[in-house]
Amino acid sequence: MADNARAKRLADLIREVVAEKLHRGIKDPRLGTHVTVTDTRVTGDLREATVFYTVYGDDEDRKAAAAGLESAKGVLRTAVGAAAGVKHTPSLSFVADALPESARTIDDLLAKARASDEEVRKASSGADYAGGADPYRKPDEGEQSGEQSDEERPGGGPAGDE
């Protein structure tokens, strides 16, 4: 079993080699500059590598890029083996990264929250406080009650504290 640092170094190397090979070495028009390698993960035994990628374009471009990556898998694995110099070159699997869709969903939710905040701001403009500017009750100047104030009570506290 390899240590995590070695697996991380190999994953970084695979990400760089695959990205460079896709950019310069593969002549498949389905891949071109539309594919971006976002992350790579290697299993603990260094036998399998998962390459996450995104595709700039619509669903048709994503399907074409997935097919192009599957057809170029052997060439990419050979390039990884030559660069890594390990006893066993990891097998590559390509997974479309869900990050752009997640980011788009978060952006939509933030836009809804901004719109809701704006509605609340518009509804509250010109509104007055429910209890007036100072909602706390104060004894009137001329009000006479049978209760003693806190200062007049022995102990200076509320009536139930004695």
C-alpha positions, 0 to 999 in steps of 0.5 A: 500500500502506498502512502497518501503523499505518493498517491497525491504526487502521482495524481498531480502528475497524471493531471498535468500529463493528461492536460498537456497531452489533451492540449498538444498531443491529441489530434481528435477534434472532439477534444481540442481546447474544450476539455479542462482537467479539474482534478485527479484521484488515485487509489491507495494501491496506485492501480486506478486513477480517476480524471475529472474534467469539464467541457465548455459547451452544450450537452452535445459537446460533452457527449462528444468529449466523453467519446473522445476521451474514451478513444484516447484513453490508451494514448493518455495512459501510455503518456502517463506511464512514460512520465511517471516511471512507475512499475504499474501504470494506473488505469484511467477512467474519466468522469465529468465533473459536476462542479459547473452545474453545482456552481450554477445552482448556487448562483441561482439560489443566491439570485433568488435570495437577493430578489427576496431581500429586495422584496423585503426591503421594498415592503419595509420602506416607509414602515414604522416600528410596531411599538413606536420608535421606543417600544419600552413602557415608561411610567407617565409623569402624572400617573399615580400607581400603588406600586413602589418603584425599584428604588423605593423597595427595600433591597432595590430589586423587583417585588418577587426577589425578597 
